[in-house]
Amino acid sequence: MPLIRLALSPMLLLACAITSAGDWPQWRGPNRTGHVPEGVAVPTSFPAVPEVVWKKPVGFGISSPIVAGGKLFYLDDQKDRETVHAVEAASGKDIWSADLDAAHHDSQSAPGPRTTPLVDGDLLFAQSCRGQLKCFNAADGKVVWQTNYVKDFKATYIGEKGQAQGASRHGYTATPLVDGGHLIAEAGGPGASVVCFDKKTGAIIWKSQDDIPGYSSPIIATVAGVRQYIAFTVLGAMGLDPASGKLLWRVPIKTGFGRHAITPTVDGNIVVVSSFTAGLIGIKVDKSGDSLSASMAWDEKGLAINFASPVIVDHYLYGVGPRKNLECVDVETGKQAWSKDDFFSSNGGKAYAGMIVMGKEILILSDNGQLFLIAADSKEFHEISRTQGCGTNWCIPAYADGKLYLRDAKEMRCLQLLPG
């Protein structure tokens, strides 16, 4: 039987969905940091063979599951259509399903959804690879409002053609973000790189910038004393005023095909982003009077993280390095604290891992379905336990009420990590 600890993770001032402490309502958890919220019980080791509470077949998808209000929501492919599902979190019993959009096809994976849905109160938001955004009633799946980035904002979606960049090439994968009464999404049209909607009606509050979205999901954080929306597009990183969409700062970062995928992470006044060709980058944001400025504090190409979003604990970043290694990096300096070389390849994985900070430990779901629990220790690598969780995946699991919800290419399953 695993030991139990209450997570005491640091909390950034981020937009939170209005859900209970036991929910995992969006990409990377309640605060979009990859941290289990403070006060939530977490395991300090894994059972040798975790109890499978339930499992069920699902269509293909690399969209992560979420849990809110006693329901688990996920997207998958059904007969070449991206489809939204709601099931009972306790049993996996079907509640409702709804059509989202036609499936996106490219060479990266089988057709299927790539964006994680988002729940806020009684509303569920889901975005397709083709740029269809729908707001559903979370209780019954009825559409409340919808918009299409291509039709409504003149965004470009052409697939793997020529030098197409970011979302226009491999589809929209950045999960929108709720901030109070607003829903902020990366649409990508002229003057509408970022669009702020009234979350209940879909009315447009503001539009900003001309960037094509990358594959990175946006965040809201307070940096240099200013609460701001932070996006990592094909042109680089930028901060926007949440109320008006005004550009607060920008740092250009250009790469071939705009392959910017990881979600920005924040520690103090440093914003960390990365792409395989640009490297791991720390951006320092400073305030002078009423203005903000930003510049690269450090740039470490040898520590580049490709597309597995890292986590930060006590000023150190943990992520998947370019040599299929697990690396720990000092956020202040950009210097590597330690590396567990070939950690993923030696265990049958490749180059992706979903990470969740659980108090003083970090849960890692490798792309081959292995679950690891390691110490969040900047001095050395220390593995606590491991077990097999599921099959091949590119997802981050959802953790709620002592249970871990995870999916692979064929199946959704619920594992009991704490005593029920």
C-alpha positions in Angstrom: 0.0 0.0 0.0 1.5 3.4 -1.0 2.2 6.1 1.6 0.2 9.3 1.4 1.5 12.9 1.4 -0.4 16.2 1.1 1.0 18.1 -1.8 2.7 21.3 -0.8 3.5 22.7 -4.2 4.1 26.4 -4.8 1.1 28.2 -6.4 1.5 30.7 -9.2 -1.2 33.3 -9.7 -2.9 31.7 -12.7 -6.4 31.5 -14.1 -8.2 28.6 -12.5 -11.3 26.7 -13.6 -14.1 26.9 -11.1 -13.9 23.3 -9.9 -13.4 21.3 -6.7 -10.0 20.6 -5.2 -10.3 17.0 -6.4 -10.6 18.0 -10.1 -8.1 18.0 -12.9 -10.1 20.3 -15.3 -7.6 21.2 -18.0 -4.2 20.7 -19.6 -1.5 20.3 -16.9 -4.0 20.5 -14.0 -6.0 23.2 -12.2 -3.3 25.8 -12.5 -1.8 24.7 -15.8 1.6 24.2 -14.1 1.7 20.4 -13.9 1.4 20.6 -10.1 -1.2 18.8 -7.9 -2.7 21.6 -5.9 -1.7 22.2 -2.3 -3.5 20.1 0.3 -4.5 17.3 -2.1 -3.3 13.8 -1.0 -0.7 12.2 -3.2 1.2 8.9 -3.2 4.8 8.7 -2.2 5.2 5.3 -3.9 3.3 3.2 -6.4 1.6 -0.1 -5.7 3.6 -2.9 -7.3 0.6 -3.6 -9.5 -1.9 -0.7 -9.4 -5.5 -1.6 -9.2 -7.4 -0.9 -12.4 -10.7 0.6 -11.3 -12.0 0.5 -14.8 -10.9 0.5 -18.4 -12.6 1.0 -21.7 -11.7 1.0 -25.4 -11.4 4.5 -27.1 -10.6 5.7 -30.6 -7.2 7.1 -31.4 -6.1 10.5 -30.0 -3.2 12.2 -28.3 -5.5 14.5 -26.4 -5.1 14.2 -22.6 -8.1 13.3 -20.4 -9.5 15.7 -17.8 -11.7 15.3 -14.7 -14.3 17.7 -13.3 -17.6 17.4 -11.4 -17.5 13.6 -11.2 -17.1 13.3 -15.0 -14.1 12.4 -17.1 -13.9 14.1 -20.5 -11.8 13.1 -23.5 -11.6 13.4 -27.2 -11.0 10.6 -29.7 -11.4 9.7 -33.4 -14.7 8.0 -34.4 -15.0 7.1 -38.1 -12.6 10.0 -39.1 -14.4 12.5 -36.9 -13.0 14.2 -33.8 -15.5 13.4 -31.1 -16.0 14.6 -27.5 -17.0 12.2 -24.7 -18.2 12.4 -21.1 -18.2 9.4 -18.9 -18.6 8.8 -15.1 -15.2 9.2 -13.5 -15.9 6.5 -10.9 -17.0 3.8 -13.4 -16.2 4.8 -16.9 -19.9 4.5 -17.8 -20.9 6.6 -20.9 -22.9 9.8 -20.3 -22.8 11.6 -23.7 -20.8 12.0 -26.9 -20.8 14.8 -29.4 -19.3 15.5 -32.8 -16.5 18.2 -32.9 -15.1 18.2 -36.5 -13.6 16.2 -39.3 -10.3 14.6 -38.5 -6.9 16.1 -39.4 -4.5 14.0 -41.4 -0.7 14.3 -41.6 2.5 12.2 -41.2 2.9 12.8 -37.5 0.5 10.2 -36.2 -2.8 8.5 -37.0 -5.8 10.8 -37.4 -7.2 11.9 -34.1 -7.6 14.9 -31.8 -4.5 16.6 -30.3 -6.0 19.3 -28.1 -7.0 18.7 -24.5 -10.5 19.9 -23.6 -11.2 22.3 -20.8 -14.0 22.5 -18.2 -15.1 25.6 -16.3 -18.1 25.2 -14.1 -21.0 23.9 -16.3 -19.2 24.6 -19.6 -16.8 22.3 -21.6 -14.6 23.8 -24.3 -13.1 21.6 -27.1 -11.0 22.7 -30.1 -10.3 20.6 -33.2 -7.1 20.3 -35.2 -8.9 22.1 -38.0 -9.7 25.1 -35.8 -13.3 24.4 -34.8 -13.9 25.7 -31.3 -17.1 24.6 -29.5 -18.6 25.3 -26.1 -20.7 22.5 -24.8 -23.0 22.1 -21.8 -20.9 19.8 -19.6 -24.0 18.0 -18.3 -25.5 16.9 -21.6 -23.2 17.8 -24.5 -25.5 20.3 -26.1 -23.6 23.1 -28.0 -23.8 26.5 -26.4 -21.8 28.4 -29.0 -19.1 27.8 -31.6 -16.6 29.5 -33.9 -14.2 28.5 -36.6 -10.8 30.1 -36.8 -10.5 29.7 -40.6 -14.0 30.9 -41.5 -14.4 33.6 -38.8 -10.9 34.9 -38.4 -9.3 34.1 -41.8 -6.7 31.9 -40.2 -4.7 29.6 -42.5 -5.0 25.9 -42.3 -3.3 24.0 -45.2 -1.6 20.9 -43.7 1.8 19.6 -44.7 2.3 21.8 -47.7 5.4 23.8 -48.6 6.7 25.8 -45.7 3.5 25.9 -43.7 4.2 27.0 -40.1 2.8 25.9 -36.8 -0.9 25.2 -36.5 -1.5 25.8 -40.2 0.8 22.7 -40.8 -0.1 20.2 -38.1 -3.3 21.6 -36.7 -4.5 23.5 -33.7 -3.1 21.8 -30.6 -2.9 24.7 -28.0 -5.7 24.3 -25.4 -7.6 27.5 -24.8 -7.6 29.2 -21.4 -10.4 30.4 -19.1 -9.7 33.6 -17.2 -12.7 34.7 -15.1 -15.6 35.4 -17.6 -13.3 35.1 -20.6 -12.0 32.3 -22.8 -8.7 33.1 -24.5 -7.8 31.1 -27.6 -5.1 31.2 -30.3 -7.0 31.6 -33.5 -4.2 32.8 -35.7 -5.9 35.1 -38.2 -4.7 38.6 -39.3 -5.0 40.7 -36.2 -6.4 37.7 -34.4 -3.5 35.6 -33.3 -5.0 35.7 -29.8 -8.8 36.1 -29.4 -10.6 36.7 -26.1 -14.2 35.6 -26.0 -17.0 35.9 -23.5 -16.9 32.3 -22.3 -20.7 32.1 -21.9 -21.8 33.6 -25.3 -18.8 33.5 -27.6 -18.9 37.3 -28.1 -15.5 38.7 -29.0 -14.0 40.9 -26.3 -10.7 41.6 -28.0 -8.3 40.4 -30.7 -4.5 40.9 -30.8 -1.4 40.3 -32.9 -0.8 38.6 -36.3 1.2 35.4 -35.2 0.4 31.9 -36.4 -0.1 29.7 -33.3 2.5 27.1 -32.6 1.6 24.0 -30.7 2.2 25.5 -27.2 -0.7 26.1 -24.9 -1.0 29.5 -23.3 -0.8 30.4 -19.6 -1.6 33.3 -17.4 0.9 34.2 -14.7 2.1 37.2 -12.7 5.6 38.1 -13.9 7.5 41.2 -12.9 4.5 42.1 -10.8 2.1 42.2 -13.8 -0.5 39.6 -14.4 -0.3 38.6 -18.1 -1.2 36.2 -20.8 1.9 34.4 -22.1 1.9 32.7 -25.5 4.6 30.8 -27.5 3.8 31.2 -31.2 5.7 30.4 -34.4 7.4 33.9 -34.0 8.4 33.6 -30.4 7.2 34.3 -26.9 5.0 37.3 -25.9 3.1 38.7 -23.0 -0.4 40.3 -23.4 -2.6 42.3 -21.2 -5.5 40.0 -20.3 -8.0 42.9 -20.2 -7.2 44.5 -23.5 -4.9 42.2 -25.5 -2.2 44.9 -25.6 1.3 43.6 -26.3 3.4 43.9 -23.2 6.6 42.3 -24.4 7.9 40.1 -27.2 11.1 38.0 -27.7 11.5 36.7 -31.3 12.3 32.9 -31.6 12.1 31.5 -35.1 12.6 27.9 -36.2 11.9 25.8 -39.2 8.2 25.1 -39.6 7.5 26.9 -36.3 7.9 23.8 -34.2 7.2 25.4 -30.8 5.3 23.0 -28.7 6.0 23.1 -25.0 3.8 25.1 -22.6 5.7 28.1 -21.1 6.7 27.7 -17.5 7.3 30.5 -15.1 9.6 30.9 -12.1 9.8 34.4 -10.6 10.5 36.8 -13.4 11.8 34.2 -15.8 9.7 32.6 -18.5 11.1 29.3 -19.9 10.3 28.1 -23.4 12.0 25.6 -25.7 12.1 24.1 -29.1 14.3 21.4 -30.6 16.3 23.8 -32.9 16.2 26.9 -30.8 17.2 25.3 -27.5 16.0 25.7 -23.9 15.5 29.5 -23.3 15.1 31.6 -20.2 13.4 35.0 -20.8 13.8 37.7 -18.1 10.9 40.1 -17.8 11.6 43.5 -16.2 9.4 46.4 -15.3 10.2 50.0 -15.6 7.5 52.4 -14.6 4.3 51.2 -16.4 6.2 49.3 -19.1 7.6 45.8 -19.4 10.6 44.7 -21.3 12.0 41.2 -22.0 15.2 39.6 -23.2 16.9 36.3 -23.2 18.6 35.6 -19.9 20.1 32.4 -21.2 19.9 30.1 -24.2 21.1 26.5 -23.9 20.8 24.6 -27.2 22.3 21.5 -25.7 19.4 21.2 -23.3 16.6 21.7 -25.8 13.2 20.2 -25.0 11.3 19.2 -28.1 7.6 18.8 -27.3 7.2 17.4 -23.7 6.2 20.2 -21.4 8.5 20.3 -18.3 7.7 21.2 -14.7 9.4 23.5 -12.2 10.0 22.7 -8.5 11.9 25.0 -6.2 13.6 27.0 -9.0 14.7 23.8 -10.9 13.2 22.6 -14.2 12.7 18.9 -14.9 12.2 17.8 -18.5 13.0 15.4 -21.4 16.4 16.4 -22.9 17.5 16.0 -26.6 19.4 12.7 -25.9 16.3 11.0 -24.5 17.6 11.9 -21.1 15.9 13.2 -18.0 17.4 16.6 -17.1 17.3 19.0 -14.2 18.1 22.6 -15.0 18.7 25.6 -12.8 16.0 28.2 -14.0 18.1 31.2 -12.8 21.2 30.3 -14.8 20.1 27.8 -17.4 22.9 25.4 -16.2 22.3 21.7 -16.0 22.2 20.4 -12.4 22.1 16.8 -13.4 21.2 14.4 -16.3 20.0 10.9 -16.2 21.3 9.9 -19.6 19.3 7.6 -21.8 16.6 7.4 -19.1 13.8 7.1 -21.6 15.4 5.0 -24.3 16.9 2.5 -21.8 13.4 1.9 -20.5 11.8 1.5 -23.9 10.6 5.1 -24.3 11.5 7.6 -27.0 11.2 11.3 -26.5 8.0 12.2 -24.7 6.8 12.2 -21.1 3.9 13.6 -19.3 4.9 15.0 -15.9 2.9 15.8 -12.7 4.5 17.3 -9.6 3.1 15.6 -6.5 4.5 17.4 -3.4 8.1 16.4 -3.2 7.9 13.8 -6.0 7.4 13.9 -9.7 5.2 11.4 -11.5 6.4 10.7 -15.0 4.3 8.9 -17.7 6.7 7.8 -20.5 5.6 7.5 -24.1 5.7 3.7 -23.8 3.2 3.8 -20.9 5.6 3.3 -18.0 5.0 5.2 -14.8 7.9 6.5 -12.7 8.0 8.3 -9.4 11.2 10.3 -8.8 12.3 12.7 -6.1 12.1 16.4 -7.0 15.8 16.7 -6.0 18.1 19.2 -7.7 21.2 17.5 -6.3 20.8 14.1 -7.8 18.5 11.7 -9.6 16.6 9.3 -7.4 13.9 6.9 -8.6 11.4 5.9 -6.0 9.2 3.4 -7.8 7.9 2.4 -11.2 5.1 0.4 -12.8 3.4 -0.1 -16.1 0.5 2.3 -16.5 -0.8 1.9 -20.1 0.4 1.5 -23.7 2.0 3.9 -26.2 0.9 7.5 -25.7 1.7 11.2 -26.0 -0.4 12.4 -23.1 -0.4 13.8 -19.6 -2.6 11.8 -17.2 -5.2 13.4 -15.0 -5.0 13.0 -11.2 -8.1 13.3 -9.0 -9.1 11.9 -5.7 -6.3 9.4 -5.5 -6.9 8.1 -8.9 -4.8 8.4 -12.1 -6.7 8.6 -15.4 -4.6 7.9 -18.5 -5.1 6.8 -22.1 -3.1 5.3 -24.9 -3.9 4.7 -28.5 -6.6 2.2 -27.8 -7.8 2.4 -24.2 -8.8 4.7 -21.4 -8.1 3.4 -17.9 -8.4 4.6 -14.2 -5.8 3.4 -11.8 -6.1 3.6 -8.0 -2.9 5.1 -6.5 -4.2 5.8 -3.0 -6.5 3.7 -0.8 -10.1 4.2 -1.8 
